[in-house]
Amino acid sequence: CAQNEPQCCVGVEALREVGMVADADEVETRLVCKPRVREHLAHLVDTGLQPEAEEDFVVGGHNEQCTWRTTFRPSRVRSTMSLADGRPPMHSVRHRSTRDRPAKAPLSEDAVVDAALAILQSDGLEAVTMRRVAAALDTGAASLYVYVPGREGLLQAMLDRVTATIKLEAPDPSHWRAQLHSLAQRMHQALVAHPGIAAMTLVDSPTTKSVLRLTENLLGILLAGGLDPQDAAWACDIFVMLVTAVAREDDVRRPRGHRDDGARQDQVDEIYKTFAGLPPDRFPLLASHATQMVAGEGGERFRFVIDVVIDGVVARAARQ
């Protein structure tokens, strides 16, 4: 007893008598109380205030100040009340139990990545932080480190998820060129659908499982076309850079309002006027070929780029 009065102590047995604990191992009595606290504890039970966490009772009046603190395992709650003559009036409001709150969905790597991708769609890549994702999941940022090793690890997991949505091809020597076009188109669509993801591939070469499977498939298609292994490996890298660059350009233009067809056409018209209006004596080629400079929609230009690279590596193979 803090006051060296053992006869005043309220121990585990007393708490069990008033229904506050069931087993001795549920509670650790840190400080003990004055003689009248036993009655006070019984009153708490009668009034329905069952402590479900840590209760701190400051009992005052008639020079009987002392503190009784009992640690219950689930959580922490604090109550303060005054003890006057007779049974004290209760003015405390029972704290809401965590059992009354809606259960949170369990955390997992999939849940963390889902939340991060939702933030990416709504606010962009810069908004994807550990704190922001944790807030979306109603948890603390430290909890996320169980599933992802920091922000960079989270971004890699996001890229892996996006890459996993790309349908792969079964390399076929008789259709390898068409397969290469189809795969590149699906890669571009997946990146454009998740603004900012393309920028991640420009920093470090990603090596997640899904990215490695995609690279394996791309290399397999090029080898099926009869390319030299070294040429196929370099071409594989070139195709990834091309797809990423085109998707990144779409990301940059999106905030400037160039995503819808009307805005794109307005931009094309402005570029055409610029080229066509150049002085012929200084820019004779741009002025006379202004129409060709702005011709073709995005998909047509993208296919042209892929064809140019394919034709180049095929011609190189023929010269060897």
N, C-alpha and C positions, 0 to 999 in steps of 0.2 A: 504494500500500500504506500502511495506517495507520502501520506501523512503518518507513516509508521503505526497505523491502527489496523492490524490484520482483521479485527472483528468487523470492520466496516466493509471489507472487500466483497465485491460481487463477482463470482467466478463463473466458469463455464456451466456448472450445475444450476446456478441461479438463472442464467440465460435460458437454459433448457426448460426450466420450470415455467417461464413465461412464454414459451413457444418461439423464441427468437432463433434458436439453433436446434438442429436435430442431433448432430454428432459433434464430438469434441474437436475433430480435425477440421471443422468448418470455420473455426473462429480462433483468433489470437487476441487475448485480452492484453492491451498495452498499458492502460492506466485504469485505476479502479475508483469507486465512488464512495460517497458518504452514505450513511445508513438509509436515508429515505429514497435513494435512487431505485431500490428494488420495487417499491410501490409505483414509482414513476414509470419504470419499464413495463410493469403490468398494465398501466394505464395506456401506454402506446399500443399495446396489443388490443386492448378493449376498443380503442378508437379506430382501429384498422390501419395504423401506421406501422406496417411490417417492413423493417429495413431489409433491402435487397442488395445493399452495397455497404460502403463504409459509412457509419453514422458517427458524427461528432456531436455529443450533447454537452453543452455548457450549462451547468446547473448552478443557479445563483439564489441568493436570498438567505437571510438569517445567518450570515457568516458561514454558509455551507458551500462555498465555491469549490468545485472540483471538476475534473473532466473525465469522462468515460469514453474510450475510443475502442471500437471493435472492428476488426478488419474482416469483411466478408469478401469472398473471392471475385464475383462477377464485375463490379464497377465501384464508383465512388459517389456518395450522396452526402450532403451536409445539412444538418438541422440544428437550430439553436432555439432554446426555450428557457423560461425562467420558472423557478420553483418557489411559490409563495406558500402561505399557510393553507394546509389542506391540499387537495388535488389541484394541480395548476391548470388554468385555462389553456386550451390548445389553439394556437394561432397559426401553427405551421401548416403549409399546404403540402400534401404528399407529392413528391417528385414522380414524374412519369417514369414508369419502369421501361427498361430497354425491351422487355418482353412484349410491350404494347405497340412497339414501332414495327412498321412493315419490314419484313426480312429482306436484307440486301442480297442481290445475286452474288454468288461466290466468285471470288477473283480467280482469274486464270489468264494465261498468255493470250488466248483468243479474245477474252473480254477486254484486256488492255489494248490489243491491236484494234479491235472494233471501235473502241472509244477514240483512239488516236486517228483512225481513218475518218470518223465522223467530224472531228475537229478540222482535219485537213480539208474536207469538202466544204465546210462552212466558213473557215477563216484562213486557210492557207497553211503552208508548211511551217512558217515562222511561229505560228500559234501553237504548234505541237510541242509542248514541254511536259516534263514529268509532273509538275504541279498542276498544269491545266488538265491533263488526263486523269490525275488522281481526283481532282475536284469533280470531274464528270462521273467518276465511279463512286463518289462519296466515301473517299478513303484518304489516307495520307500518302504523300509521295514516296516515303520510305517503303510502303507496302509493295510498290511496283517493282522494286529491285529484286524481289523474289522471282519475278517472271522475265524481266528484261534487264540487262546490265547497263542501265543509264539511257540517255536520250539517243546516242548513236546506235545502241543495240535496238532500241525501239524503232528507229527509222529503218534499220535493216530488216526487222521483222515485218514492218509495213510493206517494204519493197518485195519481200518474199511472198507476202500474201497476195499482192497485186500480180506478181509474175506467175503465181500458181493458177491464176484464172485464164492464162493464155493457152489455148488449145494447141497441142503439138502436132507435128506431121510424122508419118511413117516414111522415111526417106525412100524415094522411088526414082531410079535412074531415068525412067521414061517421062517423068513429070517433075523433075527436080526444080526446074526454073519456075513453074507455076507454084510449086510448094514454097519456094523461097519468097515469092511475092505475097502469098497468103499469110505466111508466118510473120513477115515484116509488117503487114497491114494490121494483124491482130496485136502485135507488140505496140505499135503506134496507138491504136485505139485504147489499149489498157492504160498506157501512160497518160494520154490526154484525159481519160476519165477520172484520173486522180491528180489534180494539179499540184505540181511541185515535186512529184516523185521522180520525174525525169532528171531534175537537177542533182539528185543524190548520186546518180550513176556517173556524173561528170567529175566527182571528187575522188572517189576511190572505186576500184573495180570490185563490185559486190561478189561475194562467194557464198551466198546462202544456197540451200538445197534446191529451191525452185529455180533460181537464176542459173545454177550449174546445169540443171536438167535442160533448161532452155538453150544454153550455150552448146551443150552436147547435141541437141537436136539440130541446131543451126549448122554446126560443123558436119554432122552426118549428111545433111542435105547437100552441102557443097562438095563433100567427098563423093556422094552418089552421082554428082555431075561430072565426075572424072577429073577433078582438079588435083593438081599436085598437093600433097599434104601441107607443105609450107605456104603455098598460095591460098589454100582453103583456110588455114589458120589465120592468116593476115586478113583475108576477105571477111572472115567471121567477125573480127574486131571492127573492120570498117563498117559493116552493116549495122552493128550495134550502135556505133557512133552516129551514123546517119539517122537511124530511127530516133535516137535520143535527142539529137539536135533539132529535128523537125518537131518533136513533141515539146521540147523546151521553148521553141519559138512560139508555139501555140500558147504556152503558159505565160510568156511575156506579153503577148498581144491581148490576152484575156482581160486583164484589168483596164486596158485602154479602150475596151469596147469593140474589139474586132472579132468577136466570136460568132455573132449571128451573120447570116448571109447578106443582109442589107448593109451592115457596117463594113463587111469585107469588100463589097462591091464599091462602096463609097471610097474606100482606101485605094482600090485598083484604079478608079476613075481619077483620083488625085495624082497617083503616080504616072498615069498615062498623060495627063495634062502637063506634068513636069517634063517628061521626056519629049513630048511633041512640041513643047514651047521652047526648047533649047535652041540657041543660035546655030543654024546649020553650018556656018563657017567654022565653028569651034567644036561642035558635037554632031557631025554629019551622020554618023551611024546610029546613035541613040535617037536622033530626031526622025530619021527615016524608018526606023524599025520599032517605033514606040508600041505599035499594036502587038508585035511578036513578044516584046519584053514583058507585057502584062497578060499574055494569053494563058489560058489553062487554069482550072480550079485546083485546089490543094491536092486532091487525090490523084489527079492526072500528073501533076508535077512530081508527086511522091513516087509513082510507078516509073516515071522517067529516070529518076535518080537511081532506083534499084536496077533498072535495065542497063544503065550506063556502067555501073559497077560490074554487073554480070558479064556484059560484053567485053569489058576490059580484062577481067581475069580469064575469060575463055580465050580471048585473042593472045594473052600472054602465054597460056598453056600451049596454044598451037605453035607459037614461035620457039618453044623449048624443045 
